[in-house]
Amino acid sequence: MRIGFIGLLTCRCSLAALAALAVPSSAAAGASKQDTHGHDEAIDEPVVDADRPTRAAPHADCDLRMPLWEHKVARGEHLGGIAGRYGVRRRDLLALNPSISDPNLIKVGESVRVCPEIFPRVRERKTHVVASGETLSELAVQYGLSVDEIVGMQEGKLSDPNRLGVGHELVLWVDGGLVEAFAPPPPAKKKKKARRRGGRKRKFGSRAGVSIKMRGDDDRVHIKRAHLSYGTAKTIGLLDRVVSQYRGKVGHAPKVLIGDISKRGGGKIDPHLSHQTGRDVDVGYVLRGADGKRTRFSGVTLDNLDVPRTWALVKSFLDTHDVRYIFMDYKLQKALYEYAAAHGTSENVLDEIFQYPRGRGKNYGIIRHWRSHRNHFHVRFRS
């Protein structure tokens, strides 16, 4: 059965449900906790959209993880931006949409099927009247958009994006509430063994197979806590592939610093809420000079961050095409974005991967901000 939800459907949920679904901003993100291993970790890691129950039933084409959505292409959109909007990759969209013969040529009004990791929201038309001193960059962050997206929404009526006249009216399409099909299911009636229609309890997947240990060696990898370095065979295989690709790109470099994955057999480990199924990995940023020899997650700044090598490491993860998301501090994300853009990464790919420059509160892309990831980044692999 094909399920597509197209149109302006609003979320009629309780305030409590909406609060639970709100995208956390840096101000609302959880406090951090420094443990004796130098591990700076959020103690209330977010529940991503794809882990939430929905009103509509999950779709077979989405591996029964979430409902199928159909996105209607708007003027100025490209496939990378559409992928970023839903937290997926372009290759995922092409697999679901074999009718797209040229990914660089999609038409306004065309429907694109997507299994959204970031759930769709109602698009609302707003008119912004430019005030004195405002810039497109500031407005882009304010509305969770990019400058190019704002320019595209003006349909050619903005001749010079660098010169905004006071009183000029900008047409903006911004995200509102969740589309109703992706809202939480109605509360179940109080009955014994009652289940919510279309609902799922929060879960982290099967813990079976969390039995392979990531081993460090003298030249390539340092494992912070050996007893928490267990993952699935797939995860450990992917990590070995990432390290090999990274070292092949950069040659001599500091060891890749691997933090917690899971304990043997899986299950909860403090202070994490994730790291239960052998698919989550904490990884250290690559640092310059003597700081590159650190074996703790600490003291990362824009001054000691080795941006080229860190981007090579992050890109090695992305190149597996098996990453669901990466949590990374927004300021460090900006440094990697600017480096990647300056070294030939296309706008299509940048829009697909990075939340930046849309603001840290915008739920967008594969690489997203989450507080307490200043000293390490967090990778979730696909199952």
Long-range contacts (C-beta under 8 A, 24 or more apart in sequence): 2-68, 3-56, 3-57, 3-59, 3-67, 3-68, 3-181, 4-68, 4-69, 4-70, 4-111, 4-113, 5-56, 5-67, 5-69, 5-70, 5-120, 5-179, 5-180, 5-181, 5-182, 6-70, 6-72, 6-111, 8-122, 8-123, 9-122, 9-179, 9-180, 9-181, 10-122, 10-176, 10-177, 10-179, 10-180, 11-122, 11-177, 11-178, 11-179, 11-180, 11-182, 11-183, 12-180, 12-183, 13-177, 13-178, 13-183, 13-184, 17-183, 17-184, 18-177, 20-184, 21-52, 21-178, 21-183, 21-184, 23-361, 23-362, 23-363, 24-361, 24-370, 24-371, 25-360, 25-361, 26-330, 26-360, 26-361, 26-369, 26-371, 29-370, 29-371, 29-372, 30-371, 30-372, 31-372, 32-371, 32-372, 33-271, 35-271, 37-224, 37-225, 37-296, 38-296, 38-297, 38-298, 39-224, 39-259, 39-260, 39-282, 39-296, 39-297, 39-376, 40-297, 40-298, 40-372, 40-374, 40-375, 40-376, 41-260, 41-271, 41-272, 41-282, 41-372, 42-370, 42-371, 42-372, 42-373, 43-271, 43-272, 43-273, 44-273, 45-272, 45-273, 45-274, 45-327, 45-370, 45-378, 46-370, 47-202, 48-87, 48-117, 48-118, 48-324, 48-325, 49-87, 49-116, 49-117, 49-118, 49-119, 49-182, 49-363, 50-87, 50-116, 50-117, 50-119, 50-324, 51-202, 51-203, 51-204, 52-119, 52-184, 52-200, 52-202, 53-184, 53-185, 53-196, 53-198, 53-199, 53-200, 53-201, 54-119, 54-181, 54-182, 54-183, 54-184, 54-185, 54-198, 54-199, 55-180, 55-181, 55-182, 55-183, 55-184, 55-185, 55-186, 55-197, 55-198, 56-181, 56-182, 56-198, 57-198, 58-198, 59-115, 61-96, 61-113, 61-115, 62-115, 63-115, 65-115, 66-115, 66-116, 66-117, 66-119, 66-182, 67-181, 67-182, 68-113, 68-114, 68-115, 69-113, 69-114, 69-115, 69-116, 69-120, 69-179, 69-181, 69-182, 70-111, 70-112, 70-113, 70-114, 71-111, 71-112, 71-113, 71-114, 71-120, 72-109, 72-110, 72-111, 72-112, 73-106, 73-107, 73-108, 73-109, 73-110, 73-111, 73-112, 74-108, 74-123, 74-173, 75-108, 75-152, 75-153, 75-155, 76-148, 76-149, 76-151, 76-152, 76-153, 77-106, 77-152, 78-104, 78-106, 78-347, 78-348, 78-351, 79-103, 79-104, 79-106, 79-112, 79-348, 79-352, 80-346, 80-347, 80-348, 80-349, 80-350, 80-351, 80-352, 81-146, 81-149, 81-348, 81-351, 81-352, 82-106, 82-112, 82-114, 83-351, 83-352, 84-351, 84-352, 84-353, 84-354, 84-355, 84-364, 84-365, 84-366, 85-118, 85-364, 86-114, 86-116, 86-117, 86-118, 86-120, 87-116, 87-117, 87-118, 87-324, 87-325, 87-363, 87-364, 87-365, 87-366, 87-368, 88-114, 88-115, 88-116, 88-117, 89-321, 89-352, 89-366, 90-348, 90-352, 91-321, 104-348, 116-182, 117-324, 117-325, 118-363, 118-364, 119-178, 119-179, 119-182, 120-178, 120-179, 120-182, 121-175, 121-176, 121-177, 121-178, 121-179, 122-175, 122-176, 122-177, 122-178, 122-179, 123-173, 123-174, 123-175, 123-176, 124-173, 124-174, 124-175, 124-176, 125-171, 125-172, 125-173, 126-171, 126-172, 126-173, 126-174, 127-169, 127-170, 127-171, 127-172, 128-169, 128-170, 128-172, 129-167, 129-168, 129-169, 129-170, 130-164, 130-165, 130-166, 130-167, 130-168, 130-169, 130-170, 131-166, 132-166, 134-164, 135-164, 136-161, 136-162, 136-164, 137-357, 139-170, 139-172, 140-357, 140-358, 140-359, 141-357, 141-358, 141-359, 142-359, 143-172, 143-174, 144-174, 144-175, 144-358, 144-359, 144-361, 144-362, 144-364, 145-172, 145-174, 145-358, 146-351, 146-357, 146-358, 147-357, 148-347, 204-274, 204-276, 204-277, 205-277, 205-279, 205-383, 206-277, 206-383, 207-265, 207-266, 207-267, 207-276, 207-277, 207-278, 209-233, 209-278, 210-262, 210-263, 210-264, 210-265, 210-266, 210-277, 210-278, 211-264, 211-265, 212-236, 212-278, 213-264, 214-239, 214-258, 214-261, 216-255, 216-258, 219-255, 220-247, 220-255, 220-256, 221-255, 221-256, 221-258, 222-255, 222-256, 222-257, 222-258, 222-295, 223-258, 224-257, 224-258, 224-259, 224-260, 224-295, 224-296, 224-297, 225-259, 225-260, 227-263, 227-264, 228-260, 228-261, 228-262, 228-263, 228-269, 228-275, 229-258, 229-260, 229-261, 230-261, 230-262, 230-263, 230-264, 230-265, 230-266, 230-278, 231-261, 231-262, 231-278, 231-279, 231-281, 232-277, 232-278, 232-279, 234-322, 234-381, 235-261, 235-278, 235-279, 235-281, 235-381, 238-320, 238-322, 238-381, 239-281, 241-320, 242-313, 242-316, 242-317, 242-320, 243-316, 245-316, 245-319, 246-312, 246-313, 246-316, 249-312, 249-316, 250-308, 250-309, 250-312, 253-286, 253-292, 253-309, 254-286, 254-287, 254-292, 254-293, 254-306, 254-309, 256-283, 256-284, 256-313, 257-283, 257-284, 257-294, 257-295, 257-297, 257-376, 258-282, 258-283, 258-284, 259-283, 259-284, 259-297, 259-376, 274-378, 274-380, 277-383, 279-380, 279-381, 279-382, 279-383, 280-378, 280-379, 280-380, 280-381, 281-378, 281-379, 281-381, 282-376, 282-377, 282-378, 282-379, 283-313, 283-317, 283-376, 283-377, 283-378, 283-379, 284-375, 284-376, 285-310, 285-332, 285-375, 285-376, 285-377, 286-310, 286-313, 297-375, 297-376, 298-375, 299-375, 300-332, 300-374, 300-375, 302-331, 302-332, 302-335, 305-332, 305-335, 307-335, 307-336, 307-339, 308-339, 310-336, 311-336, 311-339, 311-340, 314-367, 314-377, 315-340, 317-379, 318-353, 318-366, 320-381, 322-381, 322-382, 323-366, 323-379, 323-380, 323-381, 323-382, 324-366, 324-380, 324-381, 324-382, 325-366, 325-367, 325-368, 325-379, 325-380, 326-366, 326-367, 326-368, 326-377, 326-378, 326-379, 326-380, 327-368, 327-369, 327-370, 327-373, 327-377, 327-378, 328-367, 328-368, 328-369, 328-370, 328-373, 328-377, 328-378, 329-369, 329-373, 329-374, 330-355, 330-356, 330-360, 330-369, 331-374, 332-374, 332-377, 333-367, 333-369, 336-367
